[in-house]
């Protein structure tokens, strides 16, 4: 039995927990305002608001329903566009979208309305940039997006300053008609649901049998099984409640494996590791996906171009793995054994990540065919400091240039302790070429990827140390 | 706000897959060819037929009528028979009680195929004599003689890749049985009549036994003009046999594999100018990659020929076009319909000849723009040409000289970032090039309460044609907007319609609507004492006076003719003009680009709905930019589409859109050739996207002035990087003179 709150109604369904939320919503629940555009998280047409109870209050985020299973929404509030509709007329977001011409064929539109509405919920500023970022994962083939920009500008002007207190913010949104009054009673309804559910969530960290399909955010797992209508025996790795997912522990930064990319983007703690976290995280997927995608999933999926992994590799991350018989530590650099092959043993999962104290990300570079919401052709991250005129603590990582995400150890060693000069860097760039073996595929030719690797490693230094003349290596 | 927008933002607009499911609905799934070319030796459907929930499997041998759906050339079976000619060619249609079971069963169909070598390159196909139709040449002046008078002659090769439509709503259809062996199809098509006609042939039923209805499409862009037909007919085939409703909604990746796209072109050009910078002679040859069947390729080839000289006057020109048969999914209509490919060749040749002669490219463009009285290579004389006006106004209004100075300054002070500018003039002929298709009908009812119902052959797919029809009906009848309802498109109310395409949907159906409304207005106003009455009173008087409150009207565009033997005529009612100024910034370190702004002067005539037209300009521009930049179809050497999902085929997203797009409609433009002096809007602005290619090229050349350019699109980050930092260009370009 799956129980959740759908719009203003509690639903109890005798359906498998591994059924795709999108299919349940459009099928038996007949909420056809949720559109199916791609079934791979790449268009945003199926976006819904997911409200999660933490303590007394609900927080809402827009997420793609094609990247979620029914088990993901157990005990949560699922809001489709039908759940925003006033009995007659339009919400302010709907009105602005319509009046600015941000809808033509209408197919992507409900998703756009959901994304923009989520920003009015979540943000105290609801700036134009935030609104645009929230709709960044909504692909539209008709409008050319200028009308999205006009709509965001108007909404930012209308809803610019919001109350800090989330409860006051919710009241204000209801008063302004952005959301209907049923949202006010949602926490009570959810608590009642929770009380009714036998067992509830599986406790975090329980181990699964080998036949089960382990799934966290689902943004990789469900893409790989895109056409399937359900997953037979899912084992959900839910986010632990009531703890800080990202925290400092005796100088180290410790992250729970269920930390999402959007958690990283929002975290002040993380900003001490990566001062450009907002810019860097915006290069990863879309906000819709970042709300789902976890670091643990990013690592265990073992994609050679995983953006998160590339950053974590350069940062010298240690993994805490938990198996049926206990836990162990393993450097991330030793986790990848081959293409999509990892050191995880049967029944073992990634629990936590530890970044040694003092490590700072100095650069994250990624080039893909499209800048946003795309898989890297090549990506790279770097850590280094200057001690006087010399480099120290140099690590370089790269993705898309071999079967696994990798460290460019030779190139880093060439720089370690050496003078920060263009000549020295030129040598490192040449060594890097000998360390990689890219292949030609749909993301680019091997020749291009080699060139990109050179340029992106160079870019770390050009950006971080603009006065060292490194740009001459590009001319 | 358009009437439909209210439903869109509330998620209440219904698309085929959202319709309430009729009782007993079955679901279809496709088994298609896994190989690009081969002999189909045998088909075993026994395992699939025995799978749970399966109600039927349909192959070529189950077709009661003719196994043929080719719209122009009869060369395309609905289901493969004896041979397969491309990956994704439909072989069997499986029908089961759920989508999952239908798909599972389709995977159990086994085909024995003897593979044969495939041809994927249009030049290879042409050399092997594999043509869809005999090649065509249009010619004006004395080309061979003119070369000797040229002071600079350039020649080279241009390639442009295909483009996936990526309508957000995938192809979908649902058919249901009616009494007496008749049936109804809810089709996601731009051409309801095309579905009805093809269904009639395949099922062996009269057209009157098949009703086709279209409520709306979730985007189409030409991709549902002809290629919505097979899925609708497969559903109908199953419904006809099983007497059960059948729905088939394509999965995204399946849709990308089995449906056609914009045609890739490979072209050769030779262009010569005189010392004064006047274009003197042009010779162009297009190798159109048509795919394995004709589909609409011959018509698309015609439009390439008619736009081969772009926005320019060339007194001596010879343009040849080959429609080449290859083993890829038949390429099809896509916004622009062959014109963008031809115009990209012309702009490339212009850039090349400007640089070879040392002339300023913008000067060269401006000097040669089309003017009234200039004759196009197919004999049509230009009337009301606004090329010079829009180019000049774009330069002035958007301060082109100032922008150029700013960009030069930027480039002088930045080493790793470079900016580029381009001016892109557009000229696009409006009308179906096949004269027959330029006709439309409308049926207008006035009900006794004064409300009005308008039905035409136009399909609403987001382009706002309903809004324009409503404006025409309201204006002609003199009634407020809320009284007018635009009906869904049905073959039972308006028959024998042309597809909603060619930017002519509002022109044709709008004029028919206007005629029907005028007729009604005349009937009512002719009543004694009618003049002083309100609308409601007038309608009541009409009814009590036993006046016919319904009117049907038909419109056929006048003055169109074309002689295919002579390759001469007047195929277009008029041309649309405009100019775009594009500014981009290239990151020469990473080989990426951002589009800073696109500023457009566009000739929309007297717009019926300026907001709708602005949306069309912005949307078409972005599709043109996508075609020229990030959208790239990638195939294996066996003809398998590799970029077959949204993870590998990227269309522009919000972040990739220009920070600023400004659209200024040219003022005081009348157009007696279309309804209420309006102009077709759907396709012409796509041409502005070509400007982005040349702006990026300008920026890249500011970084690498000495390097040879290869005129190849899309200008993906990879192609740009290879130009900036890689080895030499891959396709040779030759310069004479």
Interface residues (C-beta under 8 A of the other chain):
Chain A: X32 X33 X34 X35 X36 X37 X38 X39 X40 X42 X43 X45 X80 X81 X82 X85 X90 X94 X95 X97 X98 X99 X101 X103 X104 X105 X106 X107 X108 X109 X110 X113 X132 X135 X136 X137 X138 X139 X140 X141 X142 X143 X144 X145 X146 X147 X148 X149 X223 X226 X227 X229 X286 X365 X367 X368 X369 X370 X371 X372 X373 X374 X375 X377 X441 X442 X443 X444 X445 X447 X448 X451 X452 X454 X455 X456 X458 X459 X462 X471 X474 X475
Chain B: X1 X2 X4 X5 X6 X7 X8 X9 X10 X11 X12 X13 X14 X15 X17 X18 X99 X100 X103 X165 X166 X167 X168 X169 X170 X216 X217 X218 X219 X221 X251 X252 X253 X415 X416 X461 X462 X463 X464 X588 X589 X590 X591 X592 X611 X612 X614 X615 X618 X619 X620 X621 X622 X623 X630 X632 X634 X642 X643 X645 X646 X647 X648 X650 X651 X652 X653 X654 X655 X656 X657 X658 X661 X716 X717 X718 X721 X722 X725 X726
